[in-house]
């Protein structure tokens, strides 16, 4: 939702939105509809976004954001609007084990990025799996190694980039290790930040 407040002495109307080209091609799926706003009043409006429309052909940045302009009868206002990677990941797009293995091996050890995440509360492997599923990070397989549960997860962005990850959850679940591999290297820090946020804010 966007909240609009009128601090001017005159009513404002005639709202319109423009979004710059961006790596995921996000664009307004409909016109911005905001009622006339009297002096001292406010109004809220929401606008659905569709991917693949305004592609910039550039790599995504960390953090992700959209450059947005909103025009009304008073002026034109420019914003950088933060975007969470989770909203750009496709629901129900889990890789098969074979698909996962192909990507995992193609990227290789040399291009894997590994981070450790200290959990805000103790989580077992099933809880970690459930939390990541909220953000469309899908379970593929798991195995036990030295008392830890290694889960293999995948995610696919709305512009068809694949991210694979090995999530190691130790017995007792105090600190999770995440190894990420993707052929779109610029997504790695964004994915790591998104997963860290999900596992540390609950």
C-alpha positions in Angstrom: 0.0 0.0 0.0 1.1 3.6 -0.7 -0.1 6.3 1.7 -0.5 9.8 0.4 -0.9 12.9 2.7 -1.6 16.4 1.5 0.3 19.0 3.5 -0.4 21.8 1.0 -3.2 24.4 1.2 -5.0 23.1 -2.0 -6.6 19.8 -3.0 -4.4 17.4 -5.0 -5.5 15.0 -7.7 -4.5 13.6 -11.1 -2.2 10.9 -9.7 -0.1 8.8 -12.1 2.9 6.4 -11.6 5.9 5.6 -13.7 8.5 2.9 -13.0 12.0 2.9 -14.5 13.3 -0.2 -16.3 14.7 -2.7 -13.9 16.4 -6.1 -13.8 13.1 -8.1 -13.2 11.0 -5.9 -15.6 8.5 -5.0 -12.8 5.8 -2.6 -14.1 2.4 -1.4 -12.9 -0.3 -3.9 -13.9 -2.9 -1.1 -13.9 -3.3 2.6 -13.5 -2.7 4.2 -10.1 -6.1 5.2 -8.7 -6.0 7.7 -5.8 -9.1 9.8 -4.8 -8.8 13.6 -4.6 -7.0 14.5 -1.4 -8.1 17.6 0.5 -5.7 19.8 2.5 -4.6 18.0 5.6 -6.2 14.7 4.5 -4.6 11.4 3.4 -5.5 8.4 1.3 -4.1 5.0 0.6 -3.8 3.1 -2.7 -2.3 -0.2 -3.8 -1.1 -1.2 -7.3 -0.3 -4.7 -8.5 3.0 -5.2 -10.3 3.8 -7.5 -13.2 7.2 -8.9 -14.0 8.9 -9.1 -17.4 7.5 -5.8 -18.8 10.2 -3.1 -18.2 13.4 -5.1 -18.5 16.6 -3.1 -18.1 19.0 -5.8 -19.1 21.2 -4.9 -16.1 22.2 -7.1 -13.1 20.2 -6.8 -9.9 21.6 -4.7 -7.1 21.9 -5.4 -3.4 19.6 -4.2 -1.9 17.0 -4.4 -4.6 14.9 -1.3 -5.3 12.7 0.2 -7.9 13.0 3.8 -9.1 9.5 5.2 -9.1 8.0 8.6 -10.1 4.5 9.7 -8.9 2.9 12.7 -10.6 0.0 14.7 -9.3 -1.5 18.1 -9.7 1.1 19.5 -7.2 4.4 18.1 -8.5 6.3 15.0 -9.5 7.9 13.0 -6.7 10.7 10.5 -7.1 11.4 7.5 -4.9 13.6 4.5 -4.5 11.2 1.7 -3.3 12.8 -1.3 -1.6 11.9 -4.7 -3.1 12.2 -8.0 -1.2 13.6 -10.9 -3.3 10.9 -13.2 -1.9 8.2 -11.4 -3.9 10.3 -12.2 -7.1 10.6 -15.9 -6.4 8.1 -18.2 -8.2 5.6 -20.3 -6.2 5.6 -24.0 -6.8 8.8 -23.9 -8.9 10.9 -26.5 -7.0 13.6 -28.3 -9.0 13.7 -32.0 -9.3 16.8 -33.7 -7.8 18.2 -34.2 -11.3 17.7 -30.5 -12.2 19.2 -29.4 -8.9 22.3 -31.6 -9.4 22.8 -30.3 -12.9 22.9 -26.6 -11.7 24.9 -27.5 -8.6 27.6 -29.3 -10.5 27.7 -26.8 -13.4 28.4 -23.9 -11.0 30.9 -25.9 -9.0 32.7 -25.5 -5.6 34.8 -22.6 -6.9 31.7 -20.4 -7.3 29.9 -21.4 -4.2 29.3 -18.7 -1.6 29.0 -19.8 2.0 27.6 -17.9 5.0 26.7 -18.7 8.6 23.5 -17.4 10.1 23.0 -17.2 13.9 19.3 -18.0 14.5 17.2 -15.8 16.7 15.7 -18.9 18.3 16.6 -22.6 18.1 15.2 -24.3 15.0 15.4 -27.8 13.8 15.6 -28.7 10.1 11.9 -29.0 9.7 11.3 -25.5 11.1 14.1 -24.0 8.8 12.5 -25.7 5.8 9.0 -24.3 6.7 10.4 -20.8 7.2 12.2 -20.8 3.9 9.1 -22.1 2.1 7.3 -18.9 3.2 9.7 -17.1 0.7 9.3 -19.7 -2.1 12.7 -21.4 -1.3 11.7 -24.9 -2.1 12.9 -28.2 -0.5 14.5 -30.7 -2.9 16.2 -33.4 -0.7 18.2 -33.9 2.5 20.8 -36.1 4.1 22.4 -36.5 7.5 26.2 -35.8 7.9 28.0 -35.8 11.3 24.8 -35.1 13.3 23.8 -32.2 11.0 20.9 -32.2 8.6 21.9 -31.0 5.1 18.9 -29.8 3.1 19.1 -29.0 -0.6 16.8 -26.1 -1.6 16.0 -24.3 -4.8 14.4 -21.0 -5.9 13.5 -19.6 -9.3 13.1 -15.9 -10.0 10.2 -14.5 -12.1 12.8 -13.9 -14.9 13.8 -17.6 -14.8 17.1 -17.4 -12.9 17.7 -20.5 -10.8 19.3 -20.4 -7.3 20.4 -23.6 -5.5 21.4 -23.9 -1.8 22.7 -26.3 0.7 21.4 -25.5 4.1 23.2 -27.2 7.0 21.2 -27.3 10.3 23.2 -28.8 13.3 21.6 -30.8 16.0 20.3 -28.1 18.4 20.0 -25.6 15.6 22.0 -22.7 16.9 23.7 -21.6 13.7 22.8 -22.5 10.1 25.4 -22.7 7.3 24.1 -21.8 3.8 26.0 -22.6 0.7 24.6 -20.9 -2.4 25.3 -21.7 -6.1 23.7 -19.9 -9.1 24.7 -19.1 -12.6 23.5 -15.5 -12.0 26.3 -14.4 -9.5 24.7 -11.0 -8.8 21.8 -12.8 -7.1 24.0 -14.5 -4.4 24.2 -11.6 -1.9 20.5 -10.7 -2.4 19.5 -14.3 -1.8 21.8 -14.6 1.3 20.3 -11.3 2.7 16.7 -12.6 2.1 17.3 -16.0 3.7 19.2 -14.3 6.7 16.2 -12.0 7.2 13.7 -14.8 7.2 15.7 -17.0 9.7 16.5 -14.2 12.1 13.2 -12.3 12.3 10.6 -14.6 13.8 
